[in-house]
């Protein structure tokens, strides 16, 4: 390939990375909000969160992109640029899957930990912040790592909007050179490298988070270490 075509592929790679970053941020925020809401004591909160999860988990991400970019603008009189349309569609879709990860991890925490927080007169928010999340978050990392890789592959769907991501740029180069095998091999390798780096990063994050779970508090002066208490909370 010429330098100009390589530049086009690299620009597409950068667009894909930006889309992945923004949609992953949105998906993470939605995952925790909806996942925690699924465990709320009020049934209406659980119902709304569950309704969102079932709707976005049961619909196609490609169709959702069409809705956000082509259907909603005429209905509401505004038009999102492709980057933000893709971010919204992918973030909400994959956030629905992530909410189930959060709900499952919170539900897997030992019930005795929750009961201990109640015995200590913690509010529901204090129990969530100080007891449940510190123990549940490390267990969320492996499934979130898989979901992040799936999100990376899902970014290729935005090419239907004419957005110049890696998949769209690769197709333009293929049309210019009339060479499919070489171009798509390069595209596959780029996706693989990004996915590999993401999994290494998430694995390092998992080890770091798990290393701090259950550790006793540091010594204070010449006294003995204070017990970590429930979920690492004194």
C-alpha distance (Angstrom), angle and dihedral (degrees) to the residues before:
residue distance angle dihedral
X1 . . .
X2 3.78 . .
X3 3.79 122.0 .
X4 3.80 90.1 -106.1
X5 3.81 92.5 56.6
X6 3.79 91.6 46.3
X7 3.78 88.6 52.1
X8 3.81 89.0 53.7
X9 3.82 90.9 52.5
X10 3.80 91.9 47.8
X11 3.79 91.0 49.6
X12 3.80 88.6 52.0
X13 3.80 89.9 49.8
X14 3.79 90.8 53.0
X15 3.82 91.4 49.6
X16 3.83 89.4 50.9
X17 3.81 91.3 50.8
X18 3.81 91.7 49.8
X19 3.79 91.8 48.4
X20 3.80 90.7 47.8
X21 3.81 91.5 50.6
X22 3.80 96.6 49.1
X23 3.80 96.2 41.2
X24 3.83 90.9 46.6
X25 3.81 90.1 53.2
X26 3.80 91.1 50.7
X27 3.80 92.9 43.9
X28 3.81 91.4 50.3
X29 3.80 93.1 50.5
X30 3.80 92.1 46.5
X31 3.81 91.3 45.9
X32 3.80 93.7 56.7
X33 3.79 95.4 41.2
X34 3.81 94.3 48.6
X35 3.81 94.3 36.5
X36 3.79 93.9 52.5
X37 3.81 89.9 43.2
X38 3.82 89.0 56.4
X39 3.83 87.6 64.0
X40 3.82 95.7 45.9
X41 3.79 119.2 127.3
X42 3.83 92.6 -129.0
X43 3.79 113.5 82.6
X44 3.80 94.0 -147.3
X45 3.81 91.2 58.7
X46 3.81 90.5 48.3
X47 3.81 90.4 47.6
X48 3.81 95.0 51.6
X49 3.81 92.4 46.6
X50 3.79 91.5 46.1
X51 3.80 92.0 48.2
X52 3.80 91.2 52.8
X53 3.80 91.2 47.6
X54 3.79 94.9 50.1
X55 3.82 94.1 45.2
X56 3.80 97.5 49.6
X57 3.79 94.9 36.1
X58 3.80 90.8 51.0
X59 3.81 97.8 49.3
X60 3.78 131.1 75.1
X61 3.79 117.3 -99.0
X62 3.80 88.6 -142.2
X63 3.80 92.4 54.7
X64 3.81 89.6 46.0
X65 3.81 89.6 55.4
X66 3.82 89.2 51.5
X67 3.81 89.9 50.4
X68 3.79 95.0 49.2
X69 3.80 95.3 44.3
X70 3.81 104.7 32.1
X71 3.83 109.6 18.4
X72 3.81 106.1 38.4
X73 3.85 98.9 48.7
X74 3.85 95.2 65.5
X75 3.81 90.2 44.1
X76 3.82 95.9 51.3
X77 3.78 101.8 24.7
X78 3.80 97.9 -119.2
X79 3.78 135.2 99.1
X80 3.80 126.7 -147.6
X81 3.78 119.3 -147.2
X82 3.83 111.8 -113.2
X83 3.82 93.7 -103.9
X84 3.80 94.0 57.0
X85 3.79 94.1 38.0
X86 3.80 89.5 54.4
X87 3.80 91.6 44.5
X88 3.81 92.0 51.8
X89 3.80 95.6 45.7
X90 3.81 96.0 44.5
X91 3.80 95.0 39.3
X92 3.81 93.5 52.7
X93 3.81 93.5 42.5
X94 3.79 97.6 48.8
X95 3.79 91.4 36.5
X96 3.82 87.0 65.5
X97 3.80 89.9 58.5
X98 3.80 90.4 44.8
X99 3.80 92.1 52.8
X100 3.80 89.3 63.1
X101 3.80 89.5 52.4
X102 3.80 90.4 53.1
X103 3.81 93.3 45.3
X104 3.79 92.4 48.7
X105 3.81 93.8 48.0
X106 3.80 92.4 49.0
X107 3.78 90.6 48.4
X108 3.81 90.8 51.6
X109 3.82 93.8 60.8
X110 3.80 111.6 110.2
X111 3.83 108.5 -92.0
X112 3.80 88.6 -136.2
X113 3.80 88.1 67.1
X114 3.80 91.0 56.6
X115 3.80 91.6 45.7
X116 3.79 90.0 50.6
X117 3.80 90.1 54.5
X118 3.80 89.9 51.8
X119 3.81 90.1 49.0
X120 3.80 88.8 53.5
X121 3.83 89.3 53.4
X122 3.80 93.0 -116.0
X123 3.79 116.6 165.4
X124 3.83 117.0 -120.0
X125 3.82 89.5 -101.8
X126 3.82 91.9 50.2
X127 3.80 90.8 49.6
X128 3.78 90.3 50.0
X129 3.81 95.1 45.8
X130 3.82 100.4 38.8
X131 3.79 104.5 30.1
X132 3.81 115.5 16.8
X133 3.81 104.9 37.6
X134 3.84 96.6 45.7
X135 3.80 88.8 56.7
X136 3.80 98.3 36.4
X137 3.82 101.2 45.4
X138 3.85 96.2 67.4
X139 3.81 88.7 53.1
X140 3.80 90.3 52.4
X141 3.79 94.9 58.4
X142 3.86 100.2 80.5
X143 3.83 95.0 50.4
X144 3.80 90.5 40.9
X145 3.80 88.1 52.7
X146 3.80 90.1 55.8
X147 3.80 90.6 45.9
X148 3.81 91.1 51.1
X149 3.81 90.8 54.4
X150 3.80 89.6 48.7
X151 3.81 88.6 50.7
X152 3.80 89.8 52.0
X153 3.79 90.3 55.0
X154 3.79 90.1 44.3
X155 3.79 91.1 59.4
X156 3.81 88.1 75.8
X157 3.81 87.8 72.3
X158 3.81 91.7 73.0
X159 3.80 89.4 72.7
X160 3.83 86.5 84.3
X161 3.82 87.0 72.2
X162 3.79 90.8 54.5
X163 3.80 90.3 -107.7
X164 3.81 111.6 159.6
X165 3.81 97.8 -123.0
X166 3.80 125.1 142.8
X167 3.81 94.8 -82.9
X168 3.82 92.8 47.8
X169 3.81 93.0 46.2
X170 3.80 91.3 47.7
X171 3.79 90.4 53.6
X172 3.82 91.3 50.5
X173 3.80 90.3 52.4
X174 3.81 90.2 47.7
X175 3.79 90.7 53.7
X176 3.80 90.9 48.2
X177 3.80 95.5 49.6
X178 3.81 100.0 27.6
X179 3.78 87.6 -136.5
X180 3.81 115.2 124.0
X181 3.81 104.3 169.2
X182 3.81 96.9 54.7
X183 3.80 96.7 42.4
X184 3.78 97.5 45.9
X185 3.79 90.7 45.2
X186 3.80 88.6 58.5
X187 3.81 90.8 46.7
X188 3.82 91.6 50.5
X189 3.80 90.9 49.9
X190 3.80 92.3 50.5
X191 3.81 91.4 51.1
X192 3.80 89.7 47.6
X193 3.80 93.3 51.2
X194 3.80 92.3 49.8
X195 3.82 91.4 47.4
X196 3.82 91.5 47.8
X197 3.80 92.0 51.9
X198 3.80 90.7 48.2
X199 3.80 92.9 52.6
X200 3.83 91.5 48.4
X201 3.80 90.1 50.0
X202 3.79 93.2 48.6
X203 3.80 92.1 46.8
X204 3.80 90.4 53.5
X205 3.80 89.9 49.0
X206 3.80 90.4 50.6
X207 3.80 92.7 52.8
X208 3.79 91.5 47.8
X209 3.80 93.6 50.6
X210 3.79 94.9 44.7
X211 3.80 91.0 49.2
X212 3.80 90.4 64.1
X213 3.81 97.8 47.1
X214 3.79 115.9 106.5
X215 3.80 96.6 2.3
X216 3.78 117.8 146.3
X217 3.76 119.8 -115.8
X218 3.82 116.7 -95.8
X219 3.79 120.1 -92.3
X220 3.76 117.6 -87.6
X221 3.77 110.4 -143.8
X222 3.79 115.2 -51.9
X223 3.82 94.6 -28.5
X224 3.75 127.6 103.1
X225 3.80 121.5 -86.8
X226 3.78 113.7 -82.3
X227 3.84 112.7 -119.5
X228 3.75 115.0 -100.2
X229 3.77 90.7 -131.1
X230 3.77 124.9 -163.6
X231 3.78 113.7 -2.4
X232 3.81 90.7 -14.2
X233 3.84 91.2 -55.8
X234 3.78 119.8 130.4
